[in-house]
Amino acid sequence: QNKAINDTITQLNNLPYEIAAVIPGAETGVELADKLSHRMKLRSNGEDGSMARRNKYHMGEKVRQAGVRAVKQRFCKKETELLEFLNDLSSNLKSKGMKFKCVVKPVESAGTDDVFLCDTIDEAVTGFHKIIGKKNGLGIYNDGVLVQEFLKGSEYVVDKVSRNGVHKIVAIWQYVKRPINGADFVYFGMKLIDPNTEQSQEMIKYSDEVLNALGIREGPSHMEVMYCADGPCLV
């Protein structure tokens, strides 16, 4: 892969143009854009930590390691791993007098592709087997499944753009999602939110902390955040 990337850079540098920037056009281009921009000495987020900017599991763990709130989760390749996490989650929720709920989804996809809201462990196991080994919406085969605690709240999108590590807010949207046609989360619409409210300002501050934890210093970002009773959390 390194040889292929370096050969590509040689070809790009031989073009009769001055290349000013390398920007990913889709989720699948993030890691490649990081490598090209870094090696071509252009404005870049660098190669270190690139996987955490693409893979949802590594993303959550990187955020947690930075001391920023992150969702409880586990990446599972086997049903036994899934059951171990779910049994611990169920016991924890039961001790708090809460009903069992969890979310299972691919780690490298987009939108609501194969995202399942599960009310029982059996439903989670069924979701696991629907995801594992399947080619997802971005054409990537799911070699594992991400299982997460269910966060109760309203879901928002925080869109930003960054330069030299300075983050600027572009827009905050509130998602409207409903269950329909056999899917748990289907987009019905989005509502533009005033960024000056106390809640919006809290989400803006939180999103800055997430961007810093992931080493995103340059370019656009699109972050889905659940605003819960105790504040925002990356989803």
PyRosetta script that sets phi, psi and omega in degrees:
from pyrosetta import init, pose_from_sequence

init()
pose = pose_from_sequence("QNKAINDTITQLNNLPYEIAAVIPGAETGVELADKLSHRMKLRSNGEDGSMARRNKYHMGEKVRQAGVRAVKQRFCKKETELLEFLNDLSSNLKSKGMKFKCVVKPVESAGTDDVFLCDTIDEAVTGFHKIIGKKNGLGIYNDGVLVQEFLKGSEYVVDKVSRNGVHKIVAIWQYVKRPINGADFVYFGMKLIDPNTEQSQEMIKYSDEVLNALGIREGPSHMEVMYCADGPCLV")
pose.set_psi(1, -40.9)
pose.set_omega(1, 179.2)
pose.set_phi(2, -59.8)
pose.set_psi(2, -42.4)
pose.set_omega(2, 179.5)
pose.set_phi(3, -63.4)
pose.set_psi(3, -42.4)
pose.set_omega(3, 179.8)
pose.set_phi(4, -61.3)
pose.set_psi(4, -42.5)
pose.set_omega(4, -179.8)
pose.set_phi(5, -66.5)
pose.set_psi(5, -45.0)
pose.set_omega(5, 179.8)
pose.set_phi(6, -65.5)
pose.set_psi(6, -36.2)
pose.set_omega(6, 175.4)
pose.set_phi(7, -64.4)
pose.set_psi(7, -39.2)
pose.set_omega(7, 178.0)
pose.set_phi(8, -63.0)
pose.set_psi(8, -42.2)
pose.set_omega(8, 179.6)
pose.set_phi(9, -63.1)
pose.set_psi(9, -40.7)
pose.set_omega(9, 177.7)
pose.set_phi(10, -59.9)
pose.set_psi(10, -44.4)
pose.set_omega(10, 179.3)
pose.set_phi(11, -65.0)
pose.set_psi(11, -40.2)
pose.set_omega(11, 179.0)
pose.set_phi(12, -64.6)
pose.set_psi(12, -42.8)
pose.set_omega(12, -179.4)
pose.set_phi(13, -68.1)
pose.set_psi(13, -21.6)
pose.set_omega(13, 178.7)
pose.set_phi(14, -85.1)
pose.set_psi(14, -5.6)
pose.set_omega(14, 177.4)
pose.set_phi(15, -69.9)
pose.set_psi(15, 150.6)
pose.set_omega(15, -178.7)
pose.set_phi(16, -80.0)
pose.set_psi(16, 38.5)
pose.set_omega(16, -179.6)
pose.set_phi(17, -135.4)
pose.set_psi(17, 156.3)
pose.set_omega(17, 171.4)
pose.set_phi(18, -94.3)
pose.set_psi(18, 118.1)
pose.set_omega(18, -179.4)
pose.set_phi(19, -84.7)
pose.set_psi(19, 121.8)
pose.set_omega(19, -174.8)
pose.set_phi(20, -92.5)
pose.set_psi(20, -30.5)
pose.set_omega(20, -175.2)
pose.set_phi(21, -162.2)
pose.set_psi(21, 156.8)
pose.set_omega(21, 171.9)
pose.set_phi(22, -121.9)
pose.set_psi(22, 118.4)
pose.set_omega(22, -175.2)
pose.set_phi(23, -127.1)
pose.set_psi(23, 129.0)
pose.set_omega(23, 177.8)
pose.set_phi(24, -67.9)
pose.set_psi(24, 139.0)
pose.set_omega(24, 179.5)
pose.set_phi(25, -96.6)
pose.set_psi(25, -7.2)
pose.set_omega(25, -179.3)
pose.set_phi(26, -159.0)
pose.set_psi(26, 168.9)
pose.set_omega(26, -179.8)
pose.set_phi(27, -51.4)
pose.set_psi(27, -41.9)
pose.set_omega(27, -174.7)
pose.set_phi(28, -69.1)
pose.set_psi(28, -11.9)
pose.set_omega(28, -178.4)
pose.set_phi(29, -96.0)
pose.set_psi(29, -1.5)
pose.set_omega(29, -173.0)
pose.set_phi(30, -59.8)
pose.set_psi(30, -53.0)
pose.set_omega(30, -175.6)
pose.set_phi(31, -66.6)
pose.set_psi(31, -40.1)
pose.set_omega(31, 178.6)
pose.set_phi(32, -64.8)
pose.set_psi(32, -43.2)
pose.set_omega(32, 179.4)
pose.set_phi(33, -61.8)
pose.set_psi(33, -38.9)
pose.set_omega(33, 177.1)
pose.set_phi(34, -61.4)
pose.set_psi(34, -44.3)
pose.set_omega(34, -178.9)
pose.set_phi(35, -65.7)
pose.set_psi(35, -48.0)
pose.set_omega(35, -178.0)
pose.set_phi(36, -63.5)
pose.set_psi(36, -49.0)
pose.set_omega(36, -177.0)
pose.set_phi(37, -63.7)
pose.set_psi(37, -38.7)
pose.set_omega(37, -179.2)
pose.set_phi(38, -66.9)
pose.set_psi(38, -47.0)
pose.set_omega(38, -176.1)
pose.set_phi(39, -74.5)
pose.set_psi(39, -22.8)
pose.set_omega(39, 177.3)
pose.set_phi(40, -90.0)
pose.set_psi(40, 4.1)
pose.set_omega(40, 177.5)
pose.set_phi(41, 57.9)
pose.set_psi(41, 39.9)
pose.set_omega(41, 174.5)
pose.set_phi(42, -101.5)
pose.set_psi(42, 176.6)
pose.set_omega(42, 175.6)
pose.set_phi(43, -58.8)
pose.set_psi(43, 125.9)
pose.set_omega(43, -169.5)
pose.set_phi(44, -154.4)
pose.set_psi(44, 154.6)
pose.set_omega(44, 170.4)
pose.set_phi(45, -87.1)
pose.set_psi(45, -3.8)
pose.set_omega(45, 177.7)
pose.set_phi(46, 82.9)
pose.set_psi(46, 168.5)
pose.set_omega(46, -178.9)
pose.set_phi(47, -87.2)
pose.set_psi(47, -31.3)
pose.set_omega(47, -179.5)
pose.set_phi(48, -64.5)
pose.set_psi(48, 128.2)
pose.set_omega(48, 178.8)
pose.set_phi(49, 80.6)
pose.set_psi(49, 7.8)
pose.set_omega(49, -177.2)
pose.set_phi(50, -62.3)
pose.set_psi(50, -38.9)
pose.set_omega(50, -178.7)
pose.set_phi(51, -59.5)
pose.set_psi(51, -37.2)
pose.set_omega(51, -179.0)
pose.set_phi(52, -69.2)
pose.set_psi(52, -15.5)
pose.set_omega(52, 176.6)
pose.set_phi(53, -87.9)
pose.set_psi(53, -2.0)
pose.set_omega(53, -176.8)
pose.set_phi(54, -125.2)
pose.set_psi(54, -41.0)
pose.set_omega(54, -175.5)
pose.set_phi(55, -91.2)
pose.set_psi(55, 121.6)
pose.set_omega(55, -172.7)
pose.set_phi(56, -61.6)
pose.set_psi(56, -36.0)
pose.set_omega(56, 179.9)
pose.set_phi(57, -67.0)
pose.set_psi(57, -52.1)
pose.set_omega(57, -179.2)
pose.set_phi(58, -63.5)
pose.set_psi(58, -32.2)
pose.set_omega(58, 177.0)
pose.set_phi(59, -60.5)
pose.set_psi(59, -50.6)
pose.set_omega(59, -179.7)
pose.set_phi(60, -61.8)
pose.set_psi(60, -39.7)
pose.set_omega(60, -178.9)
pose.set_phi(61, -69.9)
pose.set_psi(61, -37.7)
pose.set_omega(61, 178.0)
pose.set_phi(62, -63.5)
pose.set_psi(62, -41.6)
pose.set_omega(62, 178.2)
pose.set_phi(63, -64.0)
pose.set_psi(63, -43.3)
pose.set_omega(63, 179.5)
pose.set_phi(64, -62.3)
pose.set_psi(64, -43.2)
pose.set_omega(64, -179.3)
pose.set_phi(65, -62.4)
pose.set_psi(65, -26.2)
pose.set_omega(65, 178.8)
pose.set_phi(66, -82.8)
pose.set_psi(66, 1.6)
pose.set_omega(66, 179.9)
pose.set_phi(67, 81.9)
pose.set_psi(67, 15.4)
pose.set_omega(67, 178.9)
pose.set_phi(68, -101.4)
pose.set_psi(68, 144.6)
pose.set_omega(68, -177.1)
pose.set_phi(69, -58.8)
pose.set_psi(69, 134.6)
pose.set_omega(69, 178.5)
pose.set_phi(70, -141.1)
pose.set_psi(70, 158.6)
pose.set_omega(70, -177.6)
pose.set_phi(71, -73.1)
pose.set_psi(71, 145.9)
pose.set_omega(71, 173.0)
pose.set_phi(72, -70.3)
pose.set_psi(72, 132.8)
pose.set_omega(72, -172.3)
pose.set_phi(73, -159.2)
pose.set_psi(73, 168.4)
pose.set_omega(73, 171.6)
pose.set_phi(74, -154.2)
pose.set_psi(74, 140.5)
pose.set_omega(74, 174.8)
pose.set_phi(75, -93.8)
pose.set_psi(75, 121.1)
pose.set_omega(75, -172.6)
pose.set_phi(76, -119.7)
pose.set_psi(76, 129.1)
pose.set_omega(76, 174.0)
pose.set_phi(77, -103.3)
pose.set_psi(77, -17.7)
pose.set_omega(77, -178.9)
pose.set_phi(78, -126.3)
pose.set_psi(78, 152.6)
pose.set_omega(78, 178.6)
pose.set_phi(79, -62.1)
pose.set_psi(79, -34.3)
pose.set_omega(79, 179.8)
pose.set_phi(80, -62.3)
pose.set_psi(80, -37.3)
pose.set_omega(80, 177.5)
pose.set_phi(81, -66.5)
pose.set_psi(81, -41.0)
pose.set_omega(81, 177.8)
pose.set_phi(82, -59.9)
pose.set_psi(82, -48.2)
pose.set_omega(82, -177.1)
pose.set_phi(83, -64.9)
pose.set_psi(83, -35.8)
pose.set_omega(83, 178.8)
pose.set_phi(84, -62.5)
pose.set_psi(84, -45.7)
pose.set_omega(84, 178.6)
pose.set_phi(85, -65.5)
pose.set_psi(85, -44.2)
pose.set_omega(85, -176.5)
pose.set_phi(86, -65.7)
pose.set_psi(86, -38.2)
pose.set_omega(86, 179.0)
pose.set_phi(87, -66.2)
pose.set_psi(87, -38.7)
pose.set_omega(87, 176.6)
pose.set_phi(88, -66.2)
pose.set_psi(88, -43.2)
pose.set_omega(88, 179.6)
pose.set_phi(89, -63.2)
pose.set_psi(89, -42.8)
pose.set_omega(89, -179.7)
pose.set_phi(90, -61.9)
pose.set_psi(90, -43.3)
pose.set_omega(90, 179.5)
pose.set_phi(91, -63.6)
pose.set_psi(91, -41.2)
pose.set_omega(91, -179.5)
pose.set_phi(92, -65.1)
pose.set_psi(92, -44.1)
pose.set_omega(92, 179.3)
pose.set_phi(93, -66.2)
pose.set_psi(93, -39.9)
pose.set_omega(93, -179.6)
pose.set_phi(94, -63.2)
pose.set_psi(94, -38.6)
pose.set_omega(94, -179.8)
pose.set_phi(95, -65.7)
pose.set_psi(95, -22.8)
pose.set_omega(95, 179.0)
pose.set_phi(96, -97.1)
pose.set_psi(96, 3.4)
pose.set_omega(96, -179.8)
pose.set_phi(97, 72.7)
pose.set_psi(97, 26.1)
pose.set_omega(97, -177.7)
pose.set_phi(98, -108.5)
pose.set_psi(98, 149.9)
pose.set_omega(98, 178.3)
pose.set_phi(99, -76.4)
pose.set_psi(99, 151.0)
pose.set_omega(99, 179.7)
pose.set_phi(100, -72.0)
pose.set_psi(100, 131.2)
pose.set_omega(100, 171.4)
pose.set_phi(101, -152.5)
pose.set_psi(101, 144.3)
pose.set_omega(101, 173.8)
pose.set_phi(102, -151.9)
pose.set_psi(102, 169.6)
pose.set_omega(102, 177.9)
pose.set_phi(103, -123.8)
pose.set_psi(103, 133.7)
pose.set_omega(103, 173.6)
pose.set_phi(104, -120.6)
pose.set_psi(104, 139.5)
pose.set_omega(104, -175.4)
pose.set_phi(105, -162.5)
pose.set_psi(105, 164.3)
pose.set_omega(105, 174.7)
pose.set_phi(106, -69.2)
pose.set_psi(106, 159.2)
pose.set_omega(106, 178.7)
pose.set_phi(107, -90.0)
pose.set_psi(107, -23.2)
pose.set_omega(107, -178.0)
pose.set_phi(108, -130.6)
pose.set_psi(108, 77.4)
pose.set_omega(108, 176.0)
pose.set_phi(109, -145.5)
pose.set_psi(109, -161.3)
pose.set_omega(109, -178.5)
pose.set_phi(110, -151.1)
pose.set_psi(110, 161.4)
pose.set_omega(110, 179.7)
pose.set_phi(111, 63.6)
pose.set_psi(111, -139.8)
pose.set_omega(111, -178.9)
pose.set_phi(112, -110.0)
pose.set_psi(112, 27.0)
pose.set_omega(112, -179.1)
pose.set_phi(113, -60.6)
pose.set_psi(113, 114.8)
pose.set_omega(113, 177.8)
pose.set_phi(114, 52.5)
pose.set_psi(114, 43.1)
pose.set_omega(114, 173.6)
pose.set_phi(115, -100.5)
pose.set_psi(115, 120.1)
pose.set_omega(115, -174.9)
pose.set_phi(116, -117.0)
pose.set_psi(116, 130.2)
pose.set_omega(116, 171.7)
pose.set_phi(117, -93.7)
pose.set_psi(117, 122.4)
pose.set_omega(117, -171.9)
pose.set_phi(118, -119.1)
pose.set_psi(118, 132.3)
pose.set_omega(118, 179.3)
pose.set_phi(119, -97.4)
pose.set_psi(119, -9.9)
pose.set_omega(119, 179.1)
pose.set_phi(120, -139.9)
pose.set_psi(120, 162.6)
pose.set_omega(120, 176.8)
pose.set_phi(121, -64.0)
pose.set_psi(121, -38.1)
pose.set_omega(121, 179.0)
pose.set_phi(122, -61.0)
pose.set_psi(122, -40.4)
pose.set_omega(122, 178.4)
pose.set_phi(123, -64.1)
pose.set_psi(123, -38.2)
pose.set_omega(123, 179.1)
pose.set_phi(124, -65.8)
pose.set_psi(124, -40.2)
pose.set_omega(124, 177.8)
pose.set_phi(125, -63.4)
pose.set_psi(125, -42.0)
pose.set_omega(125, 177.5)
pose.set_phi(126, -61.2)
pose.set_psi(126, -44.3)
pose.set_omega(126, 178.1)
pose.set_phi(127, -62.0)
pose.set_psi(127, -41.0)
pose.set_omega(127, 178.2)
pose.set_phi(128, -55.7)
pose.set_psi(128, -47.6)
pose.set_omega(128, -176.8)
pose.set_phi(129, -73.1)
pose.set_psi(129, -22.1)
pose.set_omega(129, 175.2)
pose.set_phi(130, -74.3)
pose.set_psi(130, -27.8)
pose.set_omega(130, -175.7)
pose.set_phi(131, -92.0)
pose.set_psi(131, -46.2)
pose.set_omega(131, -171.2)
pose.set_phi(132, -59.9)
pose.set_psi(132, 129.0)
pose.set_omega(132, 177.6)
pose.set_phi(133, 80.9)
pose.set_psi(133, -4.3)
pose.set_omega(133, -177.5)
pose.set_phi(134, -89.0)
pose.set_psi(134, 147.2)
pose.set_omega(134, 172.8)
pose.set_phi(135, -77.8)
pose.set_psi(135, 123.2)
pose.set_omega(135, -175.0)
pose.set_phi(136, -86.0)
pose.set_psi(136, -174.1)
pose.set_omega(136, -173.9)
pose.set_phi(137, -64.7)
pose.set_psi(137, -16.2)
pose.set_omega(137, 177.9)
pose.set_phi(138, -102.5)
pose.set_psi(138, 9.6)
pose.set_omega(138, 176.8)
pose.set_phi(139, 82.3)
pose.set_psi(139, 14.7)
pose.set_omega(139, -179.0)
pose.set_phi(140, -105.7)
pose.set_psi(140, 136.9)
pose.set_omega(140, 178.5)
pose.set_phi(141, -78.3)
pose.set_psi(141, 131.9)
pose.set_omega(141, -179.7)
pose.set_phi(142, -79.1)
pose.set_psi(142, 106.0)
pose.set_omega(142, 179.1)
pose.set_phi(143, -90.1)
pose.set_psi(143, 1.9)
pose.set_omega(143, 177.2)
pose.set_phi(144, -166.7)
pose.set_psi(144, 177.3)
pose.set_omega(144, -176.8)
pose.set_phi(145, -132.6)
pose.set_psi(145, 138.5)
pose.set_omega(145, 176.6)
pose.set_phi(146, -95.8)
pose.set_psi(146, 125.3)
pose.set_omega(146, 175.9)
pose.set_phi(147, -115.6)
pose.set_psi(147, 133.0)
pose.set_omega(147, -175.4)
pose.set_phi(148, -133.9)
pose.set_psi(148, 155.5)
pose.set_omega(148, 170.4)
pose.set_phi(149, -62.7)
pose.set_psi(149, 151.9)
pose.set_omega(149, 176.6)
pose.set_phi(150, -85.0)
pose.set_psi(150, 126.3)
pose.set_omega(150, 178.3)
pose.set_phi(151, -98.9)
pose.set_psi(151, 119.9)
pose.set_omega(151, -179.1)
pose.set_phi(152, -89.3)
pose.set_psi(152, 123.3)
pose.set_omega(152, 179.5)
pose.set_phi(153, 165.4)
pose.set_psi(153, -162.5)
pose.set_omega(153, 177.8)
pose.set_phi(154, -104.5)
pose.set_psi(154, 138.5)
pose.set_omega(154, -177.0)
pose.set_phi(155, -97.1)
pose.set_psi(155, 133.9)
pose.set_omega(155, -179.1)
pose.set_phi(156, -127.0)
pose.set_psi(156, 161.8)
pose.set_omega(156, 171.1)
pose.set_phi(157, -117.6)
pose.set_psi(157, 130.3)
pose.set_omega(157, 175.3)
pose.set_phi(158, -111.7)
pose.set_psi(158, 109.5)
pose.set_omega(158, 179.1)
pose.set_phi(159, -98.2)
pose.set_psi(159, 129.4)
pose.set_omega(159, -179.0)
pose.set_phi(160, -137.1)
pose.set_psi(160, 167.1)
pose.set_omega(160, 169.5)
pose.set_phi(161, -134.4)
pose.set_psi(161, 142.0)
pose.set_omega(161, -174.2)
pose.set_phi(162, -126.0)
pose.set_psi(162, 147.8)
pose.set_omega(162, 175.1)
pose.set_phi(163, -148.5)
pose.set_psi(163, 125.0)
pose.set_omega(163, -177.9)
pose.set_phi(164, 55.1)
pose.set_psi(164, 33.8)
pose.set_omega(164, 177.5)
pose.set_phi(165, 80.3)
pose.set_psi(165, 3.3)
pose.set_omega(165, 176.2)
pose.set_phi(166, -97.2)
pose.set_psi(166, 124.1)
pose.set_omega(166, -174.6)
pose.set_phi(167, -103.9)
pose.set_psi(167, 130.7)
pose.set_omega(167, 178.5)
pose.set_phi(168, -117.5)
pose.set_psi(168, 137.1)
pose.set_omega(168, 178.7)
pose.set_phi(169, -76.0)
pose.set_psi(169, 136.1)
pose.set_omega(169, 175.9)
pose.set_phi(170, -104.4)
pose.set_psi(170, -48.8)
pose.set_omega(170, 179.8)
pose.set_phi(171, -165.0)
pose.set_psi(171, 154.2)
pose.set_omega(171, 170.6)
pose.set_phi(172, -122.9)
pose.set_psi(172, 128.8)
pose.set_omega(172, -179.1)
pose.set_phi(173, -120.8)
pose.set_psi(173, 145.7)
pose.set_omega(173, 170.7)
pose.set_phi(174, -104.7)
pose.set_psi(174, 126.8)
pose.set_omega(174, 178.8)
pose.set_phi(175, -76.0)
pose.set_psi(175, 145.2)
pose.set_omega(175, 167.1)
pose.set_phi(176, -117.1)
pose.set_psi(176, 106.1)
pose.set_omega(176, -179.6)
pose.set_phi(177, -122.4)
pose.set_psi(177, 143.3)
pose.set_omega(177, 179.6)
pose.set_phi(178, -142.3)
pose.set_psi(178, 157.1)
pose.set_omega(178, 174.2)
pose.set_phi(179, -77.9)
pose.set_psi(179, 133.0)
pose.set_omega(179, 179.1)
pose.set_phi(180, -161.4)
pose.set_psi(180, 149.7)
pose.set_omega(180, 174.2)
pose.set_phi(181, 53.4)
pose.set_psi(181, 36.7)
pose.set_omega(181, 176.2)
pose.set_phi(182, 81.6)
pose.set_psi(182, 2.9)
pose.set_omega(182, 178.2)
pose.set_phi(183, -111.6)
pose.set_psi(183, 145.1)
pose.set_omega(183, -175.4)
pose.set_phi(184, -80.4)
pose.set_psi(184, -33.5)
pose.set_omega(184, -174.5)
pose.set_phi(185, -128.3)
pose.set_psi(185, 102.6)
pose.set_omega(185, 179.1)
pose.set_phi(186, -122.3)
pose.set_psi(186, 133.1)
pose.set_omega(186, -178.5)
pose.set_phi(187, -69.9)
pose.set_psi(187, 122.8)
pose.set_omega(187, 173.5)
pose.set_phi(188, -105.5)
pose.set_psi(188, -18.5)
pose.set_omega(188, 179.4)
pose.set_phi(189, 167.8)
pose.set_psi(189, 175.6)
pose.set_omega(189, 176.3)
pose.set_phi(190, -138.9)
pose.set_psi(190, 144.9)
pose.set_omega(190, -178.3)
pose.set_phi(191, -122.6)
pose.set_psi(191, 127.4)
pose.set_omega(191, 178.9)
pose.set_phi(192, -70.2)
pose.set_psi(192, 133.2)
pose.set_omega(192, -173.7)
pose.set_phi(193, -112.7)
pose.set_psi(193, 141.7)
pose.set_omega(193, 175.8)
pose.set_phi(194, -62.7)
pose.set_psi(194, 120.9)
pose.set_omega(194, -177.8)
pose.set_phi(195, -76.6)
pose.set_psi(195, -5.8)
pose.set_omega(195, -174.4)
pose.set_phi(196, -94.4)
pose.set_psi(196, -3.4)
pose.set_omega(196, 178.2)
pose.set_phi(197, -71.5)
pose.set_psi(197, 163.3)
pose.set_omega(197, -179.7)
pose.set_phi(198, -61.3)
pose.set_psi(198, -40.9)
pose.set_omega(198, -180.0)
pose.set_phi(199, -65.9)
pose.set_psi(199, -43.9)
pose.set_omega(199, 179.0)
pose.set_phi(200, -61.8)
pose.set_psi(200, -42.9)
pose.set_omega(200, 179.4)
pose.set_phi(201, -62.6)
pose.set_psi(201, -35.1)
pose.set_omega(201, 177.0)
pose.set_phi(202, -66.0)
pose.set_psi(202, -41.6)
pose.set_omega(202, 178.7)
pose.set_phi(203, -68.0)
pose.set_psi(203, -36.4)
pose.set_omega(203, 177.7)
pose.set_phi(204, -63.4)
pose.set_psi(204, -44.7)
pose.set_omega(204, 178.6)
pose.set_phi(205, -63.6)
pose.set_psi(205, -44.1)
pose.set_omega(205, 179.7)
pose.set_phi(206, -62.3)
pose.set_psi(206, -43.7)
pose.set_omega(206, -178.2)
pose.set_phi(207, -64.6)
pose.set_psi(207, -34.1)
pose.set_omega(207, 174.4)
pose.set_phi(208, -60.3)
pose.set_psi(208, -41.8)
pose.set_omega(208, -180.0)
pose.set_phi(209, -64.6)
pose.set_psi(209, -38.5)
pose.set_omega(209, 178.1)
pose.set_phi(210, -66.5)
pose.set_psi(210, -45.9)
pose.set_omega(210, 179.5)
pose.set_phi(211, -59.9)
pose.set_psi(211, -42.3)
pose.set_omega(211, 178.6)
pose.set_phi(212, -65.0)
pose.set_psi(212, -40.0)
pose.set_omega(212, 179.6)
pose.set_phi(213, -63.7)
pose.set_psi(213, -34.6)
pose.set_omega(213, -177.4)
pose.set_phi(214, -89.8)
pose.set_psi(214, -0.2)
pose.set_omega(214, 178.3)
pose.set_phi(215, 71.2)
pose.set_psi(215, 26.3)
pose.set_omega(215, 177.9)
pose.set_phi(216, -88.4)
pose.set_psi(216, 105.9)
pose.set_omega(216, -178.3)
pose.set_phi(217, -111.7)
pose.set_psi(217, -19.3)
pose.set_omega(217, -174.0)
pose.set_phi(218, -133.5)
pose.set_psi(218, 139.3)
pose.set_omega(218, 170.7)
pose.set_phi(219, 95.2)
pose.set_psi(219, -177.6)
pose.set_omega(219, -177.2)
pose.set_phi(220, -80.5)
pose.set_psi(220, 154.8)
pose.set_omega(220, 175.0)
pose.set_phi(221, -142.0)
pose.set_psi(221, 149.3)
pose.set_omega(221, -177.2)
pose.set_phi(222, -134.4)
pose.set_psi(222, 106.2)
pose.set_omega(222, -170.1)
pose.set_phi(223, -118.3)
pose.set_psi(223, 126.3)
pose.set_omega(223, 177.2)
pose.set_phi(224, -94.6)
pose.set_psi(224, 124.3)
pose.set_omega(224, -173.6)
pose.set_phi(225, -127.5)
pose.set_psi(225, 132.4)
pose.set_omega(225, 173.3)
pose.set_phi(226, -96.2)
pose.set_psi(226, 124.0)
pose.set_omega(226, 176.3)
pose.set_phi(227, -94.1)
pose.set_psi(227, 109.0)
pose.set_omega(227, -176.1)
pose.set_phi(228, -101.2)
pose.set_psi(228, 179.9)
pose.set_omega(228, -179.3)
pose.set_phi(229, -59.3)
pose.set_psi(229, -29.9)
pose.set_omega(229, -179.1)
pose.set_phi(230, -105.9)
pose.set_psi(230, 19.9)
pose.set_omega(230, 173.9)
pose.set_phi(231, 114.0)
pose.set_psi(231, -174.5)
pose.set_omega(231, -174.3)
pose.set_phi(232, -80.2)
pose.set_psi(232, 151.2)
pose.set_omega(232, 176.6)
pose.set_phi(233, -149.0)
pose.set_psi(233, 133.8)
pose.set_omega(233, 178.9)
pose.set_phi(234, -64.0)
pose.set_psi(234, 133.9)
pose.set_omega(234, 174.2)
pose.set_phi(235, -119.0)
pose.dump_pdb("model.pdb")
